[in-house]
Amino acid sequence: MPGTVMPVWYRVEQFVRALTAERAISEEGLAEVERVLCPGAWALFVRQAPQDQRHALAVYETLCRQGHTSKDLLAAALLHDVGKAAAQLGPWQRGALVLAERISPRFLDLIADGPPQDWRRSVAHYASHAEIGARWAEEVGCSPITVELIRRHEEQLGACRRREDRLLAALQAADRVN
């Protein structure tokens, strides 16, 4: 998540897992996702790159182990990074962006602000994946709370006064550990 200090070695490990993600997705996990999501949301889930599917399943499973049962939260866990599919970046390109962003947190913003052509368009889509994913989730009929959680999943959260804020805090915590 932007702004979160995380050792570069963790991102390197994450990149290696991304390269092998296709093998990390179990049939049982996919069946669980299909059971939880409506057909339109399922179509969004499978649109994600294998590494994003694996990550989403891990976030979902973390929340389930913690006892969360909110369908809105669990759907958001499975779809929070779905907007990254719009970027159409391969694992090597994404790995380079993630590492560069860790070194310089404003890196994506600086590149995405350039002319929206060629590779910069992909970077701009990657940088705005939360908004893109929320729009897609809304289009396929996800609940307003799920859409809000996807849209805000990278937002710096202050006080948790509303139920949605508490759900968002849980999503962010599970996202950070996965």
C-alpha positions as CSV (number, residue, x, y, z in Angstrom):
1,M,0.0,0.0,0.0
2,P,1.4,3.4,-0.8
3,G,2.9,5.2,2.1
4,T,3.5,2.0,4.1
5,V,7.1,1.4,4.8
6,M,8.0,-2.2,3.8
7,P,11.4,-3.7,3.3
8,V,12.4,-4.1,-0.3
9,W,13.3,-7.8,0.3
10,Y,9.6,-8.4,1.1
11,R,8.7,-7.0,-2.3
12,V,11.3,-9.1,-4.0
13,E,9.8,-12.2,-2.3
14,Q,6.3,-11.0,-3.4
15,F,7.6,-10.7,-6.9
16,V,8.9,-14.3,-6.9
17,R,5.5,-15.5,-5.6
18,A,3.8,-13.6,-8.4
19,L,5.9,-15.5,-11.0
20,T,4.7,-18.8,-9.5
21,A,1.1,-17.7,-8.7
22,E,-0.7,-19.7,-11.3
23,R,0.4,-22.9,-9.5
24,A,-0.6,-21.4,-6.1
25,I,-4.4,-21.2,-6.9
26,S,-6.2,-24.3,-5.7
27,E,-9.4,-25.6,-7.3
28,E,-10.9,-25.5,-3.8
29,G,-10.0,-21.8,-3.5
30,L,-11.5,-21.0,-6.8
31,A,-14.7,-22.9,-5.9
32,E,-15.0,-20.9,-2.7
33,V,-14.6,-17.6,-4.7
34,E,-17.3,-18.7,-7.1
35,R,-19.6,-19.5,-4.2
36,V,-19.1,-16.1,-2.6
37,L,-19.3,-13.8,-5.6
38,C,-22.2,-13.1,-7.9
39,P,-21.6,-14.2,-11.6
40,G,-20.5,-10.7,-12.7
41,A,-18.1,-10.3,-9.8
42,W,-16.8,-13.8,-10.5
43,A,-16.0,-12.7,-14.0
44,L,-14.1,-9.8,-12.6
45,F,-12.1,-12.1,-10.3
46,V,-11.0,-14.4,-13.1
47,R,-10.0,-11.3,-15.1
48,Q,-7.2,-10.7,-12.6
49,A,-3.7,-11.8,-13.2
50,P,-2.9,-15.1,-11.4
51,Q,-0.8,-13.2,-8.8
52,D,-3.7,-10.9,-8.0
53,Q,-6.1,-13.9,-7.7
54,R,-3.6,-15.6,-5.3
55,H,-3.2,-12.4,-3.3
56,A,-7.0,-11.8,-3.2
57,L,-7.6,-15.4,-1.9
58,A,-5.0,-14.9,0.8
59,V,-6.6,-11.6,1.9
60,Y,-10.0,-13.3,1.9
61,E,-8.7,-16.3,3.9
62,T,-7.1,-14.1,6.5
63,L,-10.4,-12.3,7.1
64,C,-12.2,-15.6,7.3
65,R,-9.7,-16.9,9.9
66,Q,-10.2,-13.7,11.9
67,G,-14.0,-14.4,12.0
68,H,-15.2,-11.8,9.6
69,T,-18.5,-12.8,7.9
70,S,-19.6,-9.6,6.2
71,K,-20.4,-10.5,2.6
72,D,-19.5,-7.0,1.5
73,L,-16.1,-7.2,3.2
74,L,-15.3,-10.7,1.8
75,A,-16.3,-9.7,-1.7
76,A,-14.1,-6.6,-1.4
77,A,-11.2,-8.8,-0.3
78,L,-11.5,-10.8,-3.5
79,L,-11.9,-7.8,-5.8
80,H,-9.9,-5.0,-4.1
81,D,-7.1,-5.1,-6.8
82,V,-9.2,-6.1,-9.8
83,G,-8.6,-2.7,-11.4
84,K,-5.0,-3.6,-11.9
85,A,-6.2,-5.7,-14.8
86,A,-6.8,-2.5,-16.8
87,A,-3.0,-1.8,-16.7
88,Q,-2.2,-5.0,-18.6
89,L,1.3,-5.2,-17.1
90,G,3.3,-8.4,-16.9
91,P,4.9,-9.6,-13.6
92,W,8.3,-8.1,-14.6
93,Q,6.8,-4.7,-15.3
94,R,4.7,-4.7,-12.2
95,G,7.6,-5.9,-10.1
96,A,9.7,-3.0,-11.3
97,L,6.9,-0.5,-10.6
98,V,6.3,-1.9,-7.1
99,L,10.0,-1.7,-6.2
100,A,10.4,1.7,-7.7
101,E,7.4,2.9,-5.7
102,R,9.0,1.5,-2.5
103,I,12.2,3.5,-3.2
104,S,10.3,6.6,-4.2
105,P,6.6,6.7,-3.0
106,R,5.6,9.4,-5.5
107,F,7.1,7.5,-8.5
108,L,3.8,6.3,-9.9
109,D,2.2,9.7,-9.5
110,L,5.0,11.3,-11.4
111,I,4.9,8.9,-14.3
112,A,1.1,8.7,-14.4
113,D,1.0,12.5,-14.7
114,G,2.8,12.4,-18.1
115,P,1.2,12.1,-21.5
116,P,-1.3,9.2,-21.5
117,Q,0.3,7.3,-24.3
118,D,2.1,4.0,-24.6
119,W,3.4,2.6,-21.3
120,R,2.4,5.7,-19.3
121,R,-1.2,4.7,-19.9
122,S,-0.6,1.4,-18.3
123,V,1.1,3.0,-15.3
124,A,-1.8,5.5,-15.0
125,H,-4.2,2.6,-14.9
126,Y,-2.1,0.8,-12.4
127,A,-1.9,3.9,-10.2
128,S,-5.7,4.4,-10.3
129,H,-6.6,0.7,-10.0
130,A,-8.8,1.3,-6.9
131,E,-11.1,3.7,-8.7
132,I,-11.2,1.5,-11.8
133,G,-11.9,-1.6,-9.8
134,A,-14.7,0.1,-7.9
135,R,-16.3,1.3,-11.1
136,W,-16.2,-2.3,-12.5
137,A,-17.6,-3.7,-9.3
138,E,-20.5,-1.3,-9.4
139,E,-21.2,-2.1,-13.1
140,V,-21.5,-5.8,-12.3
141,G,-23.9,-5.2,-9.3
142,C,-21.7,-5.4,-6.3
143,S,-23.1,-3.8,-3.2
144,P,-22.5,-0.1,-2.5
145,I,-20.4,-1.1,0.6
146,T,-18.2,-3.5,-1.5
147,V,-17.7,-0.8,-4.1
148,E,-16.8,1.8,-1.4
149,L,-14.3,-0.7,0.2
150,I,-12.6,-1.3,-3.2
151,R,-12.5,2.4,-4.0
152,R,-11.0,3.3,-0.6
153,H,-8.7,0.3,0.0
154,E,-5.5,2.3,-0.3
155,E,-6.8,5.4,1.5
156,Q,-5.1,6.6,4.7
157,L,-7.7,5.8,7.3
158,G,-8.3,8.0,10.2
159,A,-10.8,7.4,13.0
160,C,-13.1,4.4,12.4
161,R,-16.5,5.9,13.3
162,R,-18.7,4.2,10.7
163,R,-19.2,0.5,10.1
164,E,-17.6,0.9,6.6
165,D,-14.5,2.4,8.2
166,R,-14.2,-0.6,10.5
167,L,-14.6,-2.9,7.5
168,L,-12.0,-0.9,5.6
169,A,-9.5,-1.2,8.5
170,A,-10.0,-4.9,8.5
171,L,-9.5,-5.1,4.7
172,Q,-6.3,-3.0,4.9
173,A,-4.9,-5.0,7.7
174,A,-5.4,-8.3,5.9
175,D,-4.0,-6.7,2.7
176,R,-0.9,-5.6,4.5
177,V,0.0,-9.1,5.8
178,N,-0.6,-10.7,2.4
